[in-house]
């Protein structure tokens, strides 16, 4: 039994739309199917074709043969187009940029922690300096304000 990728008619009378399905070649047109790959609506302007490309490529690799109509729909949906070198390069650059962005985020978080710690140390040192100056000033004032005996 061979598998075919074909159209399964849906919809009401005189208003058809189709599901793109994988079915055994001996099963009826609208009968049992193995997998649903997408849908096709010829009544919209322009006609709507939605296909799960990864799943369609998988079934084609397993040996399922498309009907002529489905083959033209799969071509229109871009299933037969292999990713170009530019698309592959774009994907690689995007992935590398994502990893670099994550590394930068980690470095920034570490730097922020270090700066926050250093700022805390500076604030503590400034507070100690202000306290010591305040003590000296208030200590000198106390000596001056004491009555002479």
C-alpha positions in Angstrom: 0.0 0.0 0.0 1.5 3.3 -1.1 0.9 6.6 0.5 -0.3 9.6 -1.5 -0.4 13.2 -0.6 -3.7 14.4 -1.9 -6.7 16.7 -1.4 -9.6 15.8 0.8 -12.7 17.8 -0.1 -14.5 19.7 2.7 -17.1 22.4 2.8 -20.7 22.6 1.6 -22.1 22.1 -1.9 -20.6 24.5 -4.5 -18.3 26.0 -1.8 -15.4 23.6 -1.6 -12.2 23.9 0.3 -9.7 21.2 0.7 -7.4 19.6 3.3 -4.0 18.5 2.1 -3.6 15.0 3.7 -1.5 11.9 3.5 -3.7 8.8 2.9 -3.3 5.3 1.5 -3.9 5.2 -2.2 -6.7 2.6 -1.9 -8.8 4.7 0.6 -11.7 6.9 -0.7 -11.1 10.6 -1.5 -12.8 11.8 1.6 -12.1 8.8 3.7 -9.5 7.9 6.4 -6.2 9.7 6.3 -2.8 9.3 8.0 -1.8 12.9 8.5 -3.1 16.4 7.9 -0.5 18.6 6.2 -2.4 21.8 5.6 -5.3 23.3 3.7 -6.2 24.9 0.4 -9.1 27.3 -0.4 -9.5 28.1 -4.1 -12.4 30.4 -3.5 -10.4 33.2 -1.9 -8.7 35.8 -4.0 -5.9 34.9 -4.3 -6.3 31.2 -3.4 -5.1 30.3 0.1 -2.5 27.6 0.6 -1.2 26.8 4.1 1.2 23.9 4.4 3.3 22.6 7.3 6.5 22.5 5.4 8.6 20.4 7.8 5.9 17.8 8.0 5.4 17.8 4.2 9.1 17.3 3.6 9.2 14.5 6.1 6.4 12.6 4.3 8.0 13.2 1.0 11.3 11.8 2.4 9.4 8.8 3.6 8.2 8.0 0.1 4.7 9.5 -0.1 3.9 10.6 -3.6 1.9 13.8 -4.2 -0.9 14.1 -6.8 -0.2 16.6 -9.7 -2.5 19.2 -8.1 -0.9 18.8 -4.6 2.6 18.9 -6.2 1.8 22.3 -7.7 0.3 23.5 -4.4 3.4 22.3 -2.6 5.6 24.2 -5.1 3.5 27.3 -4.6 3.9 26.9 -0.8 7.7 26.6 -1.1 8.1 23.0 0.1 10.4 22.0 -2.7 12.6 25.0 -2.3 15.8 24.2 -0.4 17.0 26.9 1.9 19.5 29.1 0.0 23.0 29.8 1.1 22.0 33.3 2.1 19.2 32.0 4.3 21.6 29.5 5.9 24.1 32.3 6.6 21.4 34.5 8.0 20.3 31.7 10.3 23.9 31.1 11.4 24.5 34.8 12.1 21.2 35.1 14.0 22.1 32.1 16.2 25.6 33.5 16.8 24.3 37.0 17.6 21.8 35.4 20.1 24.6 33.6 21.8 26.7 36.8 21.9 23.8 38.8 23.3 23.4 36.2 26.1 27.2 36.5 26.9 27.0 40.3 26.9 24.0 40.1 29.3 25.9 37.9 31.6 29.0 40.2 31.5 26.8 43.3 32.1 25.1 41.6 35.1 28.6 40.8 36.6 29.8 44.3 36.0 26.7 45.8 37.5 27.2 43.7 40.6 30.8 44.8 40.8 30.0 48.4 40.4 27.2 48.2 42.9 29.6 46.6 45.4 32.2 49.3 44.7 29.6 52.1 45.0 28.6 50.6 48.4 32.2 50.8 49.5 32.5 54.4 48.3 29.3 55.4 50.1 30.5 53.7 53.3 33.9 55.5 53.1 32.1 58.9 52.4 29.8 58.3 55.4 32.8 57.5 57.7 34.5 60.7 56.5 31.5 62.8 57.1 31.1 61.3 60.6 34.7 61.9 61.5 34.5 65.5 60.2 31.3 66.0 62.2 33.0 64.6 65.3 36.0 66.9 64.9 33.8 70.0 64.3 31.5 69.2 67.2 34.4 68.3 69.4 36.1 71.6 68.7 32.9 73.4 69.4 32.5 71.7 72.7 36.0 72.8 73.8 35.3 76.4 72.7 31.9 76.5 74.4 33.2 75.2 77.8 33.6 78.0 80.3 37.1 78.7 81.5 37.7 77.9 85.1 
